[in-house]
Amino acid sequence: MQEAHHRRMHLDLPGLEAFIAVADLGSFQRAAARLGISQPALTRRLQRLERIIGQDLLLRRSRPIRLSACGSALLPEAQAAMAQLSHAMRRAGGQAEARPLAIGCLPTLAVRYLGPLLARHRRHWQGGEVLIYDLSAAEIRAMLQDGRLDFALAALGPEHWDVESIPLLEEPFYLVCPRGHRLARRRAVDWSELATEPLISIGPLSENRRIIEAALQRAHVAAPWRIEVRHLSTAVALVAAGAGLTALPASAIAGPAGAGIAAVPLTGPALMRRIGLLRRRDQLLSPAAQDLMNQILATLRTTAAEA
């Protein structure tokens, strides 16, 4: 029976295309609109693909529509296969994609994670241009919405419905102060203890600023901001020079950036930021972009598991 089933199975490209669209968008209506077909036609394509595979791919009663175990296993391989096929067709027609791979990444995350991954990517893909937009969260999201990025690595927040967010790890915020400061040797510092301290804030485009202010507002705590800068590295340098204190996530104070400063856990409230990957649901990645994204996902998931 199994051999006969394998003989009947054939490659159903329209069905795979429909499945990927529904999985990306979570909606039959939006998937049909993306493919330029009617919803009944989309449904027929999916049903035909499920008959070929012999398993349900979608949990149709959930809202938004979710993947079954079989669908979850199929999706990444289907996406990679369709991207490879699309790339091969462009190459065969002399229309290989000229646009470089473009990703957005918060500067602190780029410094901490991207170096080895990009070195591996360059060796595996034998060159190829990669553009890293190490910008603020707001700038990264604007570029992603405009379709100018393949994907982004950033702190997660409220996302637009057409942006998929994949949580990867969480990192705490610390009070950052000079090593000789009275709070430097504390096990933890409550925000209420900072009422008389000059605090350095990051500009309004920063996701860190949004996270801190939202948490403090919920806790009914007022932070005495005295200096505002645009870059985390500037805040760290000012702290080391004794100009004030600041609150930063762990990745911003790792390595050489932490020389001359101390990092103390914050309480009342304790703050965390969620790091994850963002990508547009309606954008098909090139094989090179898909490979780099998979490597980033694997690396950060391993980091989270080891934490």
Secondary structure, DSSP 8 states (H G I E B T S, - for coil): -HHHHHHH----HHHHHHHHHHHHHS-HHHHHHHHTS-HHHHHHHHHHHHHHHTS--EETTSSS-EE-HHHHHHHHHHHHHHHHHHHHHHHHTT----S-EEEEE-HHHIIIIIHHHHHHHHHHHTS--EEEE---HHHHHHHHHTT--SEEEEE--S--TTEEEEEEEEEEEEEEEETTSTTTT-S-EEGGGGTTS-EEEE-TT-HHHHHHHHHHHHTT----EEEEES-HHHHHHHHHTTS-EEEEEGGGGSGGGGTTEEEEEEESS--EEEEEEEEETT----HHHHHHHHHHHHHHHHHHHH-
